[in-house]
Amino acid sequence: MRRKTKVPPAPLPQRLGIDPVRLRLPVGGAWATVRDHLVDRLPVPPSLIDSMLGEGAVVGADGPLAPDAPYVPGAFIWYHRDFPEEAVVPFPITVVHRDENLVIADKPHFMAMAPRGQHVTQTALARLRRELDLPTLSPAHRLDRLTAGLAMFVIRPEHRAAYQGLFQDRLVRKEYEAIAPYDPALDLPRTVSSRIVKEHGILAAQEVPGAPNSESRIELAEHRGALGRYRLAPVTGRTHQLRVHMCSLGVPILADPLYPEVLPGIALDDFSRPLQLLARSLEFTDPVSGARHSFRSGRTLESWPADGTRPRL
């Protein structure tokens, strides 16, 4: 049985809510110094690596590494990467609930859940870590960057698997709200099942032949003229599932840049047309405390005014 390598705690603090990069030096490596390995491994100019080592910005378990630090197979090192330039998401993320184990946040449109690609410091995770001073916070599930609404975060690392398991085992009752075209000929409510595939590097997911791997319950709550307000209850959690299923019914969600067709590149600082999809509620039994929780988003979808005036298209 292979023994699991014990990872020491990071000797560098977070920066802007982001953990330092951690690398393990390959056991079979034949480099003379850490610098030699980093020059071969990292896609950056050698001069940048020299600068980082000279400033003490590359750290081992015992402290900063010297520019000529010897290569030690299997050792861990840490450093902070340069963050990409990001447009500031100009909307607050609000906290609906916080206890010793959980944070339930009400996420705005356009804010990614966790650091990835071009979205790093302006993500829900990084902002909540900074604003709440909770460096160990981690997401329990995924929520699209363009979708607003309720998102669950775990405070203590030892409880992360228990809360993530709620979603993996389908023990969370989730309800979404969407604004989309109204089709009087569409027979609702109904359950939509299909096989959804999302390929790496391709923006839009696709429905393909084969055994279904996704299921959504779709209901019409009300309609006004050409628009309908829909209640969506996903049973599974495939990428873009609700967006794909609504589109497959011929009623794509308003302001969706991917379905039914991928629109030309939209600037990351264009916040003018939020996707009309909201994670409205979460209900579950807390796997740690045993408490029964029910949370509801305080956000509204702007294309469905409450005063009966003409909806924004």
BAVEX-578947 format. One record per residue (C-alpha): x negated, y, z negated; residue in three letters. Coordinates in pm, whole numbers, plus 50000, padded with zeros to 5 digits. Each point is the difference from the previous one (the first is absolute). Example, Ala and Ser with C-alpha at 12.3 -4.5 7.8 and 13.67 -1.06 7.14 Angstrom:
REM residues 2
<<48770 49550 49220> 'ALA'>
<<49863 50344 50066> 'SER'>
REM end
This chain:
REM residues 313
<<50000 50000 50000> 'MET'>
<<49858 50337 50102> 'ARG'>
<<49950 50240 49711> 'ARG'>
<<50165 50340 50045> 'LYS'>
<<49753 50288 49987> 'THR'>
<<50068 50239 49715> 'LYS'>
<<50015 50357 50128> 'VAL'>
<<49864 50261 49756> 'PRO'>
<<50204 50319 49947> 'PRO'>
<<49924 50286 50237> 'ALA'>
<<49733 50231 49854> 'PRO'>
<<50136 50294 50202> 'LEU'>
<<50323 50183 49913> 'PRO'>
<<50278 50046 50251> 'GLN'>
<<49986 50304 50224> 'ARG'>
<<50332 50169 50080> 'LEU'>
<<50176 49685 49884> 'GLY'>
<<49796 49771 50230> 'ILE'>
<<49780 49716 49877> 'ASP'>
<<49637 49984 50112> 'PRO'>
<<49910 49756 50275> 'VAL'>
<<49863 49674 49861> 'ARG'>
<<49759 49781 50199> 'LEU'>
<<49844 49668 49908> 'ARG'>
<<49656 49941 50151> 'LEU'>
<<50007 49673 50200> 'PRO'>
<<49839 49705 49825> 'VAL'>
<<49822 49890 50317> 'GLY'>
<<49860 50344 50075> 'GLY'>
<<49633 50050 50090> 'ALA'>
<<49977 50380 49971> 'TRP'>
<<49716 50146 49795> 'ALA'>
<<50200 50293 49859> 'THR'>
<<50362 50101 49946> 'VAL'>
<<49938 50282 50247> 'ARG'>
<<49905 49754 50275> 'ASP'>
<<50324 49809 49947> 'HIS'>
<<50217 50313 49997> 'LEU'>
<<49840 50126 50321> 'VAL'>
<<50091 49672 50169> 'ASP'>
<<50347 49977 49844> 'ARG'>
<<50152 50348 49999> 'LEU'>
<<50099 50183 50322> 'PRO'>
<<49838 50326 49891> 'VAL'>
<<49665 50167 50083> 'PRO'>
<<49704 49874 49793> 'PRO'>
<<49940 50361 49893> 'SER'>
<<50336 49999 49818> 'LEU'>
<<49905 49682 49811> 'ILE'>
<<49666 50158 49907> 'ASP'>
<<50184 50307 49873> 'SER'>
<<50242 49791 49791> 'MET'>
<<49715 49801 49844> 'LEU'>
<<49798 50314 49938> 'GLY'>
<<50293 50162 49819> 'GLU'>
<<50067 49693 49784> 'GLY'>
<<50337 49947 50170> 'ALA'>
<<49951 49626 50052> 'VAL'>
<<50036 49824 49666> 'VAL'>
<<49936 49650 49872> 'GLY'>
<<50122 49839 49679> 'ALA'>
<<49710 50161 49811> 'ASP'>
<<50018 50348 50152> 'GLY'>
<<49895 50196 50313> 'PRO'>
<<49782 49815 50250> 'LEU'>
<<49667 50150 50106> 'ALA'>
<<49930 50042 50374> 'PRO'>
<<49763 49700 49983> 'ASP'>
<<50219 49784 49774> 'ALA'>
<<49932 49631 50078> 'PRO'>
<<50265 49786 50160> 'TYR'>
<<50156 49761 49746> 'VAL'>
<<50220 49732 50163> 'PRO'>
<<50347 49985 49847> 'GLY'>
<<49972 50334 49821> 'ALA'>
<<50288 50254 50008> 'PHE'>
<<49956 50362 50100> 'ILE'>
<<50242 50293 50010> 'TRP'>
<<50025 50335 50176> 'TYR'>
<<50264 50253 50099> 'HIS'>
<<50083 50030 50367> 'ARG'>
<<50073 50327 50173> 'ASP'>
<<50373 50061 50026> 'PHE'>
<<50159 50088 50334> 'PRO'>
<<50154 50342 50047> 'GLU'>
<<50367 49972 49911> 'GLU'>
<<50302 50220 50037> 'ALA'>
<<50143 50073 49656> 'VAL'>
<<50347 49844 49966> 'VAL'>
<<50193 50308 49885> 'PRO'>
<<50260 49816 49792> 'PHE'>
<<49986 49889 49636> 'PRO'>
<<50011 49640 49888> 'ILE'>
<<50226 49973 49696> 'THR'>
<<49999 49746 49719> 'VAL'>
<<50340 49836 49935> 'VAL'>
<<49877 49770 49724> 'HIS'>
<<49683 49936 49804> 'ARG'>
<<49930 49758 49717> 'ASP'>
<<49689 49819 49878> 'GLU'>
<<50006 49763 50297> 'ASN'>
<<50176 50168 50292> 'LEU'>
<<50034 50320 50199> 'VAL'>
<<50300 50034 50232> 'ILE'>
<<49938 50290 50238> 'ALA'>
<<50228 50176 50247> 'ASP'>
<<49774 50032 50304> 'LYS'>
<<50050 50268 50265> 'PRO'>
<<50000 49936 50372> 'HIS'>
<<49659 50008 50175> 'PHE'>
<<49806 49879 49694> 'MET'>
<<49823 49664 50030> 'ALA'>
<<50020 49768 49701> 'MET'>
<<49628 49917 49970> 'ALA'>
<<49672 50099 50167> 'PRO'>
<<49961 49869 50352> 'ARG'>
<<49856 50137 50322> 'GLY'>
<<50053 50376 50029> 'GLN'>
<<50207 50017 49680> 'HIS'>
<<49789 49986 49684> 'VAL'>
<<50023 50279 49743> 'THR'>
<<50348 50110 50113> 'GLN'>
<<50157 49666 49915> 'THR'>
<<50252 49925 49726> 'ALA'>
<<49751 49784 49812> 'LEU'>
<<49720 50257 50000> 'ALA'>
<<50230 50287 49906> 'ARG'>
<<50165 49811 49716> 'LEU'>
<<49664 49887 49864> 'ARG'>
<<49887 50362 49990> 'ARG'>
<<50323 50159 49880> 'GLU'>
<<50075 49740 49730> 'LEU'>
<<49637 49926 49906> 'ASP'>
<<50052 49628 50062> 'LEU'>
<<49685 49873 50176> 'PRO'>
<<50107 49633 49990> 'THR'>
<<50335 50063 50172> 'LEU'>
<<50074 49771 50295> 'SER'>
<<50299 49949 50235> 'PRO'>
<<50228 49700 49944> 'ALA'>
<<50134 49998 50358> 'HIS'>
<<49991 50184 50333> 'ARG'>
<<50211 50288 50124> 'LEU'>
<<49947 50155 50344> 'ASP'>
<<49831 50339 50012> 'ARG'>
<<50298 50145 50188> 'LEU'>
<<50258 49857 49757> 'THR'>
<<50093 50198 49689> 'ALA'>
<<50129 49867 49671> 'GLY'>
<<49925 49771 49710> 'LEU'>
<<49663 49831 49965> 'ALA'>
<<49869 49785 49713> 'MET'>
<<49648 50033 49856> 'PHE'>
<<49835 49787 49732> 'VAL'>
<<49794 50164 49724> 'ILE'>
<<49810 49702 49857> 'ARG'>
<<49793 49772 50227> 'PRO'>
<<50090 49693 49794> 'GLU'>
<<50369 50051 50087> 'HIS'>
<<49954 50065 50370> 'ARG'>
<<50067 49642 50114> 'ALA'>
<<50321 49977 49794> 'ALA'>
<<50154 50310 50159> 'TYR'>
<<49878 49918 50350> 'GLN'>
<<50157 49658 49951> 'GLY'>
<<50341 50163 49961> 'LEU'>
<<49983 50107 50365> 'PHE'>
<<49837 49682 50126> 'GLN'>
<<50269 49789 49831> 'ASP'>
<<50283 50234 50114> 'ARG'>
<<50104 50085 49646> 'LEU'>
<<50041 50373 50069> 'VAL'>
<<50332 50126 50132> 'ARG'>
<<49914 50280 50244> 'LYS'>
<<50244 50230 50174> 'GLU'>
<<49911 50252 50269> 'TYR'>
<<50197 50277 50166> 'GLU'>
<<49964 50100 50365> 'ALA'>
<<50152 50250 50241> 'ILE'>
<<50045 49868 50354> 'ALA'>
<<50244 50024 50293> 'PRO'>
<<50353 49878 49936> 'TYR'>
<<50129 49730 50233> 'ASP'>
<<50370 49916 49942> 'PRO'>
<<49954 49676 50194> 'ALA'>
<<49730 49874 49764> 'LEU'>
<<50140 49734 49768> 'ASP'>
<<49882 50075 49646> 'LEU'>
<<49916 49892 49737> 'PRO'>
<<49773 49729 50128> 'ARG'>
<<49677 49817 49920> 'THR'>
<<49722 50031 50256> 'VAL'>
<<49733 49731 50018> 'SER'>
<<49711 49984 50246> 'SER'>
<<49631 49924 50038> 'ARG'>
<<49794 50320 49971> 'ILE'>
<<49633 50014 50094> 'VAL'>
<<49775 50300 49933> 'LYS'>
<<49665 49973 50178> 'GLU'>
<<49693 50180 49867> 'HIS'>
<<49931 50315 50198> 'GLY'>
<<50351 50013 50151> 'ILE'>
<<50221 50272 49851> 'LEU'>
<<50340 49837 50045> 'ALA'>
<<50111 49658 49878> 'ALA'>
<<50177 49766 50240> 'GLN'>
<<50284 49749 49977> 'GLU'>
<<49888 49674 50161> 'VAL'>
<<50154 49656 50053> 'PRO'>
<<49957 49753 49718> 'GLY'>
<<50113 49919 49650> 'ALA'>
<<50125 50313 49818> 'PRO'>
<<49763 50151 49743> 'ASN'>
<<50210 50308 49919> 'SER'>
<<50350 50064 49872> 'GLU'>
<<50194 50322 49935> 'SER'>
<<50356 50076 49891> 'ARG'>
<<50136 50304 50182> 'ILE'>
<<50320 50189 49911> 'GLU'>
<<50160 50322 50118> 'LEU'>
<<50068 50224 49700> 'ALA'>
<<50175 50278 50195> 'GLU'>
<<49984 50189 50327> 'HIS'>
<<50039 50357 50117> 'ARG'>
<<50040 50053 50370> 'GLY'>
<<49707 49843 50183> 'ALA'>
<<49803 49908 49688> 'LEU'>
<<50031 49727 49741> 'GLY'>
<<49858 49961 49651> 'ARG'>
<<49890 49643 49941> 'TYR'>
<<49919 49787 49696> 'ARG'>
<<49717 49758 50068> 'LEU'>
<<49902 49712 49772> 'ALA'>
<<49684 49815 50111> 'PRO'>
<<49968 49643 49879> 'VAL'>
<<49647 49965 50135> 'THR'>
<<49730 50264 50033> 'GLY'>
<<49844 49991 50347> 'ARG'>
<<49823 50309 50131> 'THR'>
<<50253 50247 50149> 'HIS'>
<<50274 49740 49948> 'GLN'>
<<50295 50237 49947> 'LEU'>
<<49889 50226 50283> 'ARG'>
<<49971 49704 50237> 'VAL'>
<<50337 49852 49898> 'HIS'>
<<50186 50329 50034> 'MET'>
<<49846 50052 50342> 'CYS'>
<<50095 49647 50106> 'SER'>
<<50364 50083 49920> 'LEU'>
<<49984 50300 50235> 'GLY'>
<<50004 50259 49719> 'VAL'>
<<49635 50101 49943> 'PRO'>
<<49936 50210 49689> 'ILE'>
<<49982 50373 50070> 'LEU'>
<<49654 50154 50050> 'ALA'>
<<49829 49663 50034> 'ASP'>
<<49681 50054 50204> 'PRO'>
<<49958 49628 50080> 'LEU'>
<<50345 49853 50068> 'TYR'>
<<50147 49964 50257> 'PRO'>
<<49684 50136 50164> 'GLU'>
<<49662 50121 49881> 'VAL'>
<<49994 50377 50034> 'LEU'>
<<49685 50187 50111> 'PRO'>
<<49753 50077 49723> 'GLY'>
<<50155 50206 49721> 'ILE'>
<<49756 50213 49801> 'ALA'>
<<49940 49878 49646> 'LEU'>
<<50077 50351 49872> 'ASP'>
<<50341 50009 50173> 'ASP'>
<<50254 49954 49720> 'PHE'>
<<50295 50142 50193> 'SER'>
<<50200 49682 50076> 'ARG'>
<<50006 49750 49713> 'PRO'>
<<50117 49649 50075> 'LEU'>
<<50357 49974 49870> 'GLN'>
<<49931 49697 49781> 'LEU'>
<<50002 50002 49621> 'LEU'>
<<49924 49729 49744> 'ALA'>
<<50306 50084 49792> 'ARG'>
<<49995 49753 49708> 'SER'>
<<49802 49728 49821> 'LEU'>
<<50146 49746 49755> 'GLU'>
<<49802 49726 49824> 'PHE'>
<<49925 49828 49673> 'THR'>
<<49664 50108 49861> 'ASP'>
<<49773 49690 49996> 'PRO'>
<<49796 50138 49707> 'VAL'>
<<50255 50165 49769> 'SER'>
<<50310 49808 50111> 'GLY'>
<<50196 50326 50036> 'ALA'>
<<50254 50039 50279> 'ARG'>
<<49914 50303 50216> 'HIS'>
<<50209 50195 50250> 'SER'>
<<49856 50309 50170> 'PHE'>
<<50139 50237 50261> 'ARG'>
<<49824 50254 50219> 'SER'>
<<50087 50365 49955> 'GLY'>
<<49918 50081 50363> 'ARG'>
<<50246 50059 50283> 'THR'>
<<49976 49961 50375> 'LEU'>
<<50017 50340 50165> 'GLU'>
<<50193 49879 50306> 'SER'>
<<50303 49925 49782> 'TRP'>
<<50119 50323 49835> 'PRO'>
<<50231 49963 49702> 'ALA'>
<<50229 50290 50092> 'ASP'>
<<50144 49845 50313> 'GLY'>
<<49825 50237 50239> 'THR'>
<<49853 49878 50325> 'ARG'>
<<49718 49749 49932> 'PRO'>
<<49654 50094 50118> 'ARG'>
<<49901 49793 50305> 'LEU'>
REM end
